[in-house]
Amino acid sequence: MRQRRLVPLALAVLLTGCGIPTDDAPRTVPPPGPLRSAAPADTTAPAGRAAETLCLVRDNRIVPVVRRVDHPPTIADQLRHLLVGPSGAERDNDLTSALPGAVNAAGATVTGTQALVAVDEPADDGGRSDEVLAFGQIVCTLTSREDVTTVAFLRDGKPLGVPRADGSLSSRPLTRGDYAPLISER
């Protein structure tokens, strides 16, 4: 009879000793490792506290690249950083931009969850003709933001028809999905 009482007690002791220990109070869990990018981070730039995604080009594909910046960029900052093009380290990884000579983006604002990008007339300087990649870079970059789901392009305040990945022109707001066949994660 005494053995029968000891078996449940022994089982309770064994089960109590197994498992994950509990803490007396909540504890902070560090975030996972650094954000990964298709290209190594520019080692000359200081590590920032915020992530900024810019979509660059390699082998006729759009490649999202995460940069670290000191503070979350405004939409105008992010477009300006995209227009500057790849950093030295990104160029060393064969990343480039289709924007110079293809699209002359003058600025961007956000209305609701839609980015409105003003586009000037392109300079007739024999520039690049890969407009699909250029517009795709802008759409991919701006929709990487939490506050933007679509991007519309305007010229002189009127909707501008821009090429999508399937070759069609659209003056409607665009999403990352409109350029999905051109986007490579590496």
Residue pairs with C-beta under 8 A, 6 or more apart in sequence:
35 51
35 66
35 68
36 66
37 65
37 66
37 67
38 58
38 63
38 64
38 65
38 93
38 95
38 184
38 185
38 186
39 56
39 63
39 65
39 86
39 89
39 90
39 93
39 95
40 89
40 93
41 47
41 67
41 68
41 89
42 67
42 87
42 88
42 89
42 90
43 89
44 88
44 89
45 67
45 68
45 87
46 68
46 70
47 68
48 67
48 68
48 69
48 70
48 71
49 68
49 69
49 70
49 71
50 68
50 69
50 70
50 71
50 72
50 73
51 66
51 67
51 68
51 69
52 66
52 67
52 68
52 69
52 72
52 73
52 78
52 81
53 64
53 65
53 66
53 67
53 141
53 144
53 145
54 64
54 65
54 67
54 78
54 81
54 82
54 141
55 62
55 63
55 64
55 65
55 82
55 136
55 137
55 138
55 140
55 141
55 144
55 183
56 62
56 63
56 65
56 85
56 86
56 90
56 95
56 96
56 97
56 137
57 63
57 95
57 96
57 97
57 98
57 133
57 137
58 93
58 94
58 95
58 96
58 184
59 94
60 130
60 133
60 182
61 182
61 183
61 184
62 133
62 136
62 137
62 140
62 179
62 182
62 183
62 184
63 95
63 183
63 184
63 185
63 186
64 140
64 144
64 183
64 185
65 86
65 90
65 95
67 81
67 87
73 81
75 108
75 109
75 110
75 115
75 142
75 145
75 147
75 148
76 107
76 108
76 109
78 141
78 142
78 145
79 105
79 107
79 108
79 117
79 138
79 141
79 142
82 97
82 99
82 137
82 138
82 141
83 99
83 105
85 96
85 97
85 99
85 100
86 95
86 96
86 97
97 134
97 137
98 128
98 130
98 131
98 133
98 134
98 136
98 137
99 105
99 134
99 137
99 138
100 127
100 128
101 122
101 123
101 125
101 126
101 127
101 128
102 122
102 127
102 128
102 129
102 130
102 131
102 133
102 134
103 119
103 122
103 131
103 134
103 135
103 138
104 119
104 120
104 121
104 122
104 123
105 117
105 118
105 119
105 120
105 138
106 118
106 119
106 120
107 117
107 118
108 115
108 116
108 117
108 118
108 142
109 115
109 116
110 116
110 147
110 148
113 147
113 148
113 149
113 150
114 148
114 149
114 150
114 151
114 152
114 173
115 142
115 143
115 145
115 148
115 150
115 151
115 152
116 151
116 152
116 153
116 154
117 138
117 142
117 151
117 152
117 153
117 154
118 154
118 155
119 153
119 154
119 155
119 160
120 155
121 155
128 134
131 162
131 163
132 163
132 164
132 165
132 167
132 179
132 182
133 182
135 153
135 162
135 163
135 174
135 179
136 165
136 178
136 179
136 182
136 183
138 151
139 151
139 174
139 175
139 176
139 178
139 179
140 176
140 179
140 183
142 148
142 151
143 149
143 150
143 151
143 175
143 176
144 176
149 175
150 173
150 174
150 175
151 173
151 174
151 175
152 159
152 171
152 172
152 173
152 174
153 159
153 160
153 162
153 171
153 174
154 160
159 171
159 172
160 171
161 169
161 170
161 171
162 169
162 170
162 171
162 174
163 169
164 170
164 174
164 178
164 179
165 178
165 179
165 180
165 181
165 182
166 181
170 178
176 183
